[in-house]
Amino acid sequence: MKKEQVVNCQFSVWYPIFKKHTIKSLILPLPQNVIDYLLDDGTLVVSGSDHNTQQTHTNNSGSDAEEDIQWSDDETTTTVTAPEFPEFTSKVLEAINALGGRVFPKLNWSAPRDANWIALNSSLQCNSLSDIFLLFKSSDFITHDLTQPFLQCSDQDSPDPAINYELVLRKWSELIPGGEFRCFVKENKLIAISQRDYTQYYQHILKQEPQICQAIQEFFSQHIQYNFLDEDFVFDVYRDSQGRVWLIDLNPFGEVTDSLLFSWDELTSGEEIAQEQEGPAFRYTTSEVTVQPSPCLSYRIPRDFVDLSTGEDAYKLIDFLKLKKSQQEESDEEEEEENAPQ
């Protein structure tokens, strides 16, 4: 994966090419002071108004900054009013209204999918700049876009291309996760299709496998193939209840993009995939037995709990079982002592 491929997958690059086949969106340049604010470390406290957003820092040492400081017994708590961006706020609200009052926000590449847990409705639906700031400042995906977009590129010796960061607002659409699919293209050939939400089992995918695969292949050959700037790339689609396919996103063909039910070794070599069938390999969760925890769980709860739930760390599971056994034995001993004859 080259840096040029990452640049080509920016939303503002591919959206004009495929505008007719995707969700209506508006793109706003992201001012540098907003970028600095998004990268500023701190806890965001969102009030009901975009102009009253506050940021709270907790410091264990004094500060010479001119801030309102509240003293407590064991630490110094500093409350700082978040900077205001009146001109940018006005443009964002105007764009949100133009898109029907509800939007799905993202940056050049990523959406804050790892941060939906922090929103009151556990959704990426936003209707104000406060909603967007809350999600963006809580997202590792957004931080990656802003700080390390070329981290896994093979041409690290070449200078990083200049990036003009943008806020992308997409008209809110209620997409059923079972209708989303990720498609892998190598040398302008569709080689693989994966269920996007592979952690769940959707019965309709099993029943409609041929129709789904055919619809995606036709969409690719008619609208995507040879029209993108690269010959190796990944694109996400949504197949609606009427069978129509929509383009949702484009991503670089490389490990920075989640390969879902495939491995990148398979996708880059192509040997095992080519043996599966003629045309693209299509993989999806085939039964409820294979349902898995969401990979985004690691962004909302301690890592140890994720390891236990997924079985990735056997030693943690063994220690946990030993602890539970010890607790049970202690509880039994206490119960015996209480019931012993006096």
C-alpha positions in Angstrom: 0.0 0.0 0.0 1.5 3.3 -1.1 0.9 6.8 0.3 -0.7 7.8 -3.0 -3.3 5.1 -2.6 -4.2 6.4 0.8 -4.5 10.0 -0.6 -6.8 8.7 -3.4 -9.2 7.1 -0.9 -10.0 10.5 0.7 -13.7 11.2 0.6 -13.3 14.4 -1.3 -11.3 12.6 -4.0 -13.8 9.7 -4.8 -17.1 11.4 -3.9 -17.2 13.6 -7.1 -16.5 10.5 -9.2 -19.3 8.3 -7.7 -21.7 11.0 -6.5 -24.7 9.5 -8.3 -24.3 6.2 -6.6 -23.8 7.2 -3.0 -25.4 9.1 -0.2 -25.7 12.9 -0.5 -22.9 14.6 1.4 -21.4 18.0 2.0 -17.6 18.7 2.6 -16.3 21.5 4.8 -12.7 22.5 5.2 -11.5 21.8 8.8 -9.8 25.0 10.2 -6.5 24.5 12.0 -7.9 25.7 15.3 -10.6 23.1 15.2 -7.9 20.4 14.4 -5.9 21.6 17.4 -9.0 21.4 19.6 -9.8 17.9 18.5 -6.2 16.8 19.3 -6.2 18.6 22.6 -6.1 16.0 25.4 -8.9 16.3 27.9 -12.4 15.3 28.9 -15.2 16.9 26.8 -18.3 17.9 28.7 -21.1 18.7 26.3 -24.0 20.9 27.2 -27.2 21.5 25.3 -25.8 24.4 23.2 -23.0 24.4 20.7 -21.7 27.6 22.3 -21.6 26.3 25.8 -19.4 23.2 25.2 -16.9 22.8 28.1 -13.7 20.9 28.5 -12.5 19.7 31.9 -8.9 19.0 32.8 -7.8 17.3 36.0 -4.2 18.2 37.0 -2.1 17.1 39.9 0.3 20.1 39.6 -0.3 23.8 39.5 -0.7 25.9 36.4 0.2 29.5 35.5 -2.5 29.7 32.9 -5.3 32.2 33.4 -8.1 29.7 34.2 -10.8 29.3 36.7 -9.4 26.8 39.2 -11.4 24.9 41.8 -9.5 23.4 44.7 -10.3 20.1 46.3 -8.7 18.2 49.1 -6.5 15.8 47.0 -6.1 17.3 43.5 -6.4 20.4 41.5 -9.5 20.5 39.1 -9.3 23.0 36.3 -12.4 23.9 34.4 -11.8 25.5 31.0 -14.4 26.8 28.7 -13.9 25.3 25.3 -12.9 27.7 22.5 -15.7 28.8 20.2 -15.7 28.6 16.4 -18.6 30.9 15.4 -17.9 31.0 11.7 -17.3 27.2 11.4 -20.2 26.5 13.7 -22.5 28.5 11.4 -21.3 26.6 8.3 -21.8 23.2 10.0 -25.3 24.1 11.2 -26.2 25.3 7.7 -24.9 22.1 6.1 -26.7 20.0 8.7 -30.0 21.8 7.9 -29.4 21.4 4.1 -29.1 17.6 4.7 -32.4 17.3 6.6 -31.2 18.1 10.1 -29.5 14.7 10.8 -26.1 13.7 9.6 -23.4 11.0 9.8 -20.0 12.7 10.4 -16.5 11.6 9.3 -13.1 13.0 8.3 -11.1 12.5 5.1 -11.1 8.7 5.7 -12.6 7.5 8.9 -15.9 7.8 10.8 -15.9 7.7 14.7 -17.4 4.2 14.7 -15.4 3.3 17.8 -17.0 6.1 19.8 -20.7 5.6 19.3 -20.9 4.2 22.9 -20.3 7.7 24.3 -23.3 9.2 22.6 -26.6 9.4 24.5 -28.4 7.3 21.8 -25.4 5.1 21.1 -25.6 6.3 17.5 -23.4 8.2 15.1 -26.4 10.4 14.2 -25.6 14.1 14.9 -27.7 17.2 14.6 -25.2 19.8 16.1 -21.5 20.5 16.2 -21.5 19.5 19.9 -22.6 16.0 18.9 -19.8 15.8 16.3 -17.1 17.1 18.7 -18.1 14.6 21.4 -17.7 11.7 18.9 -14.5 13.0 17.3 -12.7 13.7 20.5 -13.6 10.2 21.8 -12.4 8.3 18.7 -9.1 6.7 18.1 -10.0 6.3 14.4 -10.3 10.1 14.1 -7.0 10.6 15.9 -5.4 8.2 13.5 -6.7 10.2 10.5 -5.3 13.4 12.0 -1.9 12.1 13.2 -0.9 8.9 11.4 -2.7 8.5 8.1 0.3 6.9 6.3 1.5 4.7 9.2 1.3 1.4 7.4 2.4 2.5 4.0 5.3 0.6 2.3 7.0 3.8 1.0 7.9 5.3 4.3 11.1 6.8 2.9 9.1 9.2 0.7 7.7 12.5 2.1 4.2 12.5 3.4 1.8 14.2 1.0 0.1 17.4 2.2 -3.4 16.8 3.6 -6.2 19.3 3.7 -8.4 18.0 6.5 -12.1 18.1 5.9 -15.3 17.5 7.8 -17.6 15.3 5.8 -21.3 15.4 6.7 -23.5 12.7 5.1 -27.3 12.8 5.0 -28.4 10.4 7.8 -29.8 7.2 6.5 -31.1 4.2 8.5 -28.9 1.4 7.2 -29.5 -2.1 8.4 -26.1 -3.7 9.3 -27.1 -6.9 7.5 -27.2 -5.1 4.2 -23.6 -3.8 4.3 -20.8 -5.6 2.5 -17.1 -5.0 2.0 -15.6 -5.7 -1.5 -11.9 -6.2 -2.3 -10.5 -5.3 -5.7 -7.1 -6.3 -7.0 -5.9 -5.3 -10.4 -9.4 -3.9 -11.2 -10.9 -7.3 -10.5 -13.4 -8.0 -7.8 -11.8 -10.9 -5.9 -13.7 -11.1 -2.6 -16.9 -9.9 -0.8 -17.3 -10.1 3.0 -20.3 -9.4 5.2 -19.5 -6.1 6.9 -21.1 -6.8 10.3 -19.5 -10.3 10.5 -20.2 -10.5 14.3 -23.9 -11.2 13.7 -25.8 -13.9 11.8 -28.4 -12.6 9.3 -30.6 -15.3 7.9 -31.5 -13.3 4.8 -27.9 -13.3 3.6 -27.9 -17.1 3.7 -31.2 -17.3 1.7 -30.3 -14.6 -0.8 -26.6 -15.3 -1.4 -26.7 -15.7 -5.2 -28.8 -12.5 -5.6 -26.6 -10.5 -3.3 -23.4 -11.6 -5.0 -24.8 -10.9 -8.5 -26.1 -7.5 -7.5 -22.8 -6.4 -6.2 -20.9 -7.8 -9.2 -23.2 -5.9 -11.6 -22.8 -2.7 -9.6 -19.1 -3.0 -9.6 -18.8 -3.7 -13.4 -21.3 -1.0 -14.3 -20.2 1.8 -12.0 -16.9 1.2 -10.2 -14.6 -0.9 -12.3 -11.9 1.2 -14.2 -13.5 4.5 -12.8 -11.4 4.8 -9.7 -7.8 6.2 -9.6 -6.2 2.9 -8.4 -6.5 -0.7 -9.6 -6.2 -2.1 -6.0 -8.8 -0.8 -3.5 -11.6 -1.8 -1.1 -15.1 -0.5 -1.3 -18.1 -0.8 1.0 -21.7 -1.1 -0.4 -25.2 -1.3 1.0 -27.9 -3.4 -0.7 -31.3 -2.0 0.2 -34.7 -3.8 0.6 -35.4 -3.2 -3.1 -32.2 -4.9 -4.2 -30.5 -1.6 -5.2 -26.8 -1.3 -4.4 -25.3 1.9 -3.0 -21.6 2.9 -2.6 -20.8 3.7 1.0 -17.0 4.2 1.2 -13.7 3.5 -0.4 -10.6 2.3 1.4 -6.9 1.5 0.6 -6.1 -2.1 -0.3 -3.9 -2.9 2.7 -3.7 -3.8 6.3 -4.9 -0.4 7.5 -8.3 -1.6 6.2 -10.1 -4.4 8.2 -10.2 -7.5 6.0 -13.2 -8.9 8.1 -13.8 -12.6 7.2 -10.6 -12.8 5.0 -7.0 -12.5 5.9 -4.6 -10.1 4.1 -2.4 -13.0 3.3 -5.3 -14.5 1.3 -6.2 -11.3 -0.4 -2.7 -10.4 -1.5 -1.7 -13.9 -2.7 -5.1 -14.7 -4.1 -4.3 -18.4 -4.2 -6.8 -19.8 -1.7 -9.5 -17.4 -2.8 -9.1 -18.4 -6.5 -9.7 -22.0 -5.5 -13.0 -21.3 -3.8 -15.1 -20.6 -6.9 -15.3 -18.7 -10.1 -15.9 -15.0 -9.6 -15.4 -13.3 -6.2 -15.3 -15.3 -3.0 -18.3 -14.4 -0.8 -18.0 -15.0 3.0 -20.6 -14.4 5.6 -21.5 -15.6 9.1 -23.4 -18.9 8.4 -25.0 -19.6 11.8 -25.6 -18.1 15.2 -22.9 -20.5 16.6 -20.2 -18.4 14.9 -21.5 -15.0 16.2 -18.6 -13.0 17.7 -18.2 -10.0 20.0 -17.8 -6.7 18.2 -14.2 -5.6 17.7 -15.2 -2.1 18.8 -15.7 -3.5 22.3 -12.0 -2.9 23.0 -12.6 0.9 22.8 -15.3 1.0 25.5 -14.3 -1.5 28.2 -11.0 -2.6 29.8 -8.9 -4.8 27.5 -8.8 -7.7 30.0 -12.6 -8.0 29.7 -12.4 -8.1 25.9 -9.7 -10.9 26.1 -11.9 -12.9 28.4 -15.0 -12.5 26.2 -13.2 -13.4 23.0 -10.9 -16.1 24.5 -7.8 -14.4 23.0 -5.8 -14.8 26.2 -6.1 -18.3 27.6 -3.9 -17.4 30.7 -6.3 -14.6 31.7 -9.2 -17.0 31.4 -7.4 -19.6 33.6 -6.5 -17.0 36.2 -10.1 -15.8 36.2 -11.4 -19.3 36.7 -8.9 -19.9 39.5 -10.0 -16.7 41.2 -13.7 -17.7 40.9 -12.9 -21.1 42.3 -11.0 -19.6 45.3 -13.8 -17.2 46.0 -16.3 -20.1 45.9 -14.2 -22.1 48.3 -13.9 -19.2 50.7 -17.6 -18.6 50.6 -18.3 -22.3 51.3 -15.9 -22.3 54.3 -17.6 -19.2 55.7 -21.0 -20.8 55.3 -19.8 -24.0 57.1 -18.5 -21.9 60.0 -21.8 -20.1 60.3 -23.8 -23.3 60.3 -21.4 -25.2 62.7 -23.1 -26.2 66.0 -22.3 -24.0 68.9 
